Amino acid sequence: MHDGKTNPAHGGRGKEKCLPAEADLFFDIHCHAMNMSHPCMIAFLTRCAKAIKELTLKELMSSINSLTKIKIIRELFEMAGSYKEAKNLLSVMENDTGSVFLLMEDCLLGKYGFDPPLLDRENGLFIGGSAYKKAVLTPLIMDFGSPAQQKLDTYYSVPAKKPVTEQIIDLFNGINKYLKKSECGFFEIYPFLGVNTRNYTRKKLEAVLNQYFAGFKPSRASLMDKSGAFSGDVKKLGAHSFAGIKVYPPLGFDPWPENEADELEKVNILYSLCEKNKIPVTAHCNDEGYATCGAAEAELYTSPARWENVLKNYPALKLNFAHFGRKALAPFSDWSTRICSLMYKYENVYADLSFNGFDPAYYVGLKAFLEKLPHKMSKIVPDKILFGSDFMMSLLKIESYSKYLSHFSASAHLDAETKKAFCSVNPNRFLFG
Ligand SMILES: [Zn+2]
């Protein structure tokens, strides 16, 4: 055991060297480090099958005029593209969690061929005209474990249980492995705990929150001190093992279940602790992604409007709307606008750009969206935006971590100061402020 002051996982280096000035830190505020046992692969497979079914045999057999031919060829190409991307994603996901972090670092170092590499051992990571000495990753755990899952239409019809504890063990073992094996130790990794209050009784929820967040203060030094010291026993993971909490409404989490007294009591327990201890909360907020509840419920729970009563009751809550309210048909939707109003009204409301940045055109749209905001908001919103990659999920749309970061770095539609705000200044305030 160590003395709690110098963590042996960091190679016994002095704190000065471990803790570069916060201005030298790059943040990826939204990523995932899952392995094959964590997500619901059956749901993934069902989605692929649905895409294939949409290209119906009937359509193939129907009158082959040239327009139909073009449509079919285009769809076949799209499907082939998705296949390539899914294979690339699986090639990452088949690793253990520690190897995923090493792979991300190797990718930035150019070991997979990205040229020129974004990360240089001597000078750090070059993004948008600035060099960063270290990067903070906050991998988000998803609480998939739903007690009332439907039976499957397969011979083995009982769906696998996905206890969040197993993800926690894999993730913390992965952090240990990364810190031991990495040649340059470029990442500081501070996970977010996935919480779905519906999966807990009130008593159990209190016990979980108490274990991980009693006495929590947003402190990078305290998080770093814990990092890499996982013994294998989750019971020994105390405060400052996690940097925040992730909630995912389409898994049935209702941010404000006003008509269910027991559920409302549980979310109140969650928010009052988060507000009191300044625990950052990231809430999934786009209309895509994995869902276990019905479409209407998913839409209702995910909408930023559902957070209005939460913020009325907990106005100092640190809350990040992931994906900036993107909708499949509109990257800048009514949800995005609603988030901006909440940012204006409440000091600690943020939004991250994760996933969205797979397409460089997103930043063109972002610039236009910010320019169109009313003057009073346009001064505030850019200080509330956080850079995120949604790696490894973003591999469904883009081939590498380096490519995702380079789209942001190279975008001519955001100036250097804005980029620094999104990937360094703002997330630093969200996490440690
Ligand atoms: Zn995500």
Boltz pocket constraint, residues with backbone or C-beta under 6 A from the ligand:
constraints:
  - pocket:
      binder: B
      contacts: [[A, 30], [A, 31], [A, 32], [A, 354], [A, 390], [A, 393]]
      max_distance: 6.0
